[in-house]
């Protein structure tokens, strides 16, 4: 019923920029924290950035100063602005959100299908 759909991935040269979007839809009561994770070939999935419902952000050291996470609560959407991209940023980027869907006051983790970001040198 609840789904997260990422968009904005693609192929860019080193130094370029991309803006990822992730929209949550379905039976949503409210959304707590949202975030972006990424997984490169042969590597573990890692946290890139998170943002609370109040707008407090957290970033992996590797992307600080280059990436910016933001959200539009009215549209249940989270964004990731990626600047000064490096080949090391190449990965599948996944959207994550903790979502309350019904009567129970609980938030469950949901994941998008991922969008591929490829940075060439």
N, C-alpha and C positions, 0 to 999 in steps of 0.2 A: 504493500500500500504506500509506504514511504519510499521515495527514491531520491538519490542525489545524482545530478548530471553535470559533469565537468565539460568545459569547452575552452578553446583558446590555445591549445597546444599546437606545435608545429616545428618546422625546421628553421633555425636562425643561425647566423654567424656569430662567433665570439664577439662580445661587446654589444650585441643587440638586445632588444627587449621583447617581452611577451607579457600579456595580461591574461591570467586564467580566471575563469568564473565557475562557480558551482551553485546551482539552484536546487533547493530542496522543495519537493512537492508531495502531495498526498494528504493523508490524515495527520495533520500536524497541529498539536495543541500549543507547543512552544519549543524553542530551541535554546539550549544552554551554550556551551562552548562549541566553536567550530575551528577547523584547522586544515592544514595541508601537510601531507606526507609524500615521500617519494621513494622509489625503489629502482636502483640501477641494476643492470644485468650482473648476476652473481653476487649481489650484495643484499643485506638486510634492509627492510623498509625502515626509514628514518623520519623523524619529525622535522618539518621545515619551519612551520610557524603555527601559532594558535592565537585565537582571539576570544575573549569572554563576551558574554551578552552585554556587558557594560563597556566594552571597547578596550580592555587591557590586553596588550599583545606580548608575545614571547617568540623569540627567534632562535634558530640554531646558529651557533657561532659562525658557521661557514657562509651564511647568507646575510648576516647583519650588515646594514649599510647599503645593501643592494636590493633586497626584496622588501615589499611592504604588504602586509595583510590588512584587509578592511572588510566590513560587512554592511549590508543593508537589511536591517531587521524586518522592515516592512515587506520586503520581497523574499525573505528567507534565503538570501544569497551571500556568499562569501567570495572575496576576490584575492588574487595574489598578483601584484605588480612585480615583475622580475626585470631588473635592469642590470647592465654590465654582465651579461650572461657569460659563463665560462663552459668549456667542454665538460668539466666535472659536474655541471648541473644537469647533464643529460640523464634522463630517467623518466619513468612513468609517474606522474603526479596524481595522487589520490586525495579526494576531498573527504573530510570526516566531520561528523556532527553528532552531538548528544541531543536526542529528540524525545520529548514527551508526546505521546500519541493519543492518550485517552484518560480515563477516570483515575487510574493509579498515578500517584505523584512519584514518578520515577522517570529517569532519562536513560534511554538505550542508545548504544553506539551504532551509527550507520555509516556506510562507506559508499562512495561512488565507484564507477567502473574504471576510472583512471583515464588520463589523457597524456599522450606521449610528447615529451619535449626533447628535441635533439639539437644540440649546439655544436656546430662544426668549427674547426680551427682553420 
